[in-house]
């Protein structure tokens, strides 16, 4: 029983790594387009400007709010994806 649980966990790690590799590849392709690259550069400039101009407390609050929003969306995305039938056969 323990061996199958370990095999399931290893399988998940392998799939997760493969998924990460695909996502990084997609990001590279997306940033190869001039419009997307310009958008990413503009966002970087905006963050850099805000970091230099805004008080530390306000910047920390803004970053925390953005992180909460991003984590909430990511968890919702992963939860919906994880509910696919047959993906987690070890748990029921």
C-alpha positions as CSV (number, residue, x, y, z in Angstrom):
1,X,0.0,0.0,0.0
2,X,2.8,2.4,0.9
3,X,4.6,1.6,-2.3
4,X,1.6,2.6,-4.4
5,X,1.2,5.8,-2.5
6,X,4.8,6.7,-3.2
7,X,4.3,5.7,-6.9
8,X,1.3,8.0,-7.1
9,X,3.2,10.9,-5.4
10,X,6.2,10.4,-7.8
11,X,3.8,10.3,-10.8
12,X,2.3,13.6,-9.6
13,X,5.8,15.2,-9.3
14,X,6.7,14.1,-12.8
15,X,3.4,15.4,-14.2
16,X,3.9,18.7,-12.3
17,X,7.4,19.1,-13.7
18,X,6.3,18.4,-17.2
19,X,3.4,20.9,-16.8
20,X,5.8,23.5,-15.5
21,X,8.1,22.9,-18.5
22,X,5.2,23.4,-20.9
23,X,4.1,26.6,-19.2
24,X,7.6,28.0,-19.2
25,X,7.9,27.2,-22.9
26,X,4.5,28.9,-23.6
27,X,5.7,32.0,-21.7
28,X,8.8,32.1,-23.8
29,X,6.8,31.9,-27.0
30,X,4.4,34.6,-25.7
31,X,7.2,36.9,-24.8
32,X,8.8,36.4,-28.2
33,X,6.0,38.5,-29.7
34,X,6.9,42.3,-29.7
35,X,3.6,43.4,-28.2
36,X,3.8,41.0,-25.3
37,X,7.4,41.8,-24.7
38,X,6.6,45.5,-24.7
39,X,3.7,44.9,-22.2
40,X,6.0,43.0,-19.9
41,X,8.6,45.7,-20.1
42,X,6.0,48.4,-19.4
43,X,4.8,46.4,-16.3
44,X,8.3,46.1,-15.1
45,X,8.9,49.9,-15.5
46,X,5.6,50.6,-13.7
47,X,6.6,48.3,-10.7
48,X,10.1,49.9,-10.6
49,X,8.6,53.4,-10.6
50,X,6.1,52.5,-7.9
51,X,8.9,50.9,-5.8
52,X,11.0,54.1,-6.0
53,X,8.2,56.6,-5.4
54,X,5.7,55.0,-3.0
55,X,6.1,54.8,0.7
56,X,7.2,51.4,2.0
57,X,4.0,50.7,3.9
58,X,1.8,51.5,0.9
59,X,4.0,49.4,-1.4
60,X,3.9,46.5,1.0
61,X,0.1,46.7,1.2
62,X,-0.3,46.8,-2.5
63,X,2.0,43.8,-3.0
64,X,0.2,41.9,-0.3
65,X,-3.2,42.6,-1.9
66,X,-1.9,41.5,-5.4
67,X,-0.4,38.4,-3.9
68,X,-3.7,37.5,-2.2
69,X,-5.6,38.0,-5.4
70,X,-3.1,35.9,-7.4
71,X,-3.0,33.1,-4.9
72,X,-6.8,33.0,-4.8
73,X,-7.0,32.7,-8.5
74,X,-4.3,30.1,-8.7
75,X,-5.9,27.9,-6.0
76,X,-9.3,28.1,-7.7
77,X,-7.6,27.1,-11.0
78,X,-5.8,24.2,-9.5
79,X,-8.8,23.0,-7.6
80,X,-11.0,23.0,-10.7
81,X,-8.3,21.2,-12.6
82,X,-7.9,18.7,-9.8
83,X,-11.5,17.6,-9.8
84,X,-11.2,15.8,-13.1
85,X,-12.4,12.2,-12.8
86,X,-9.7,9.6,-12.3
87,X,-6.9,12.0,-11.5
88,X,-6.7,11.2,-7.8
89,X,-7.6,7.5,-7.7
90,X,-5.8,6.9,-4.4
91,X,-8.2,9.1,-2.5
92,X,-11.4,7.8,-3.6
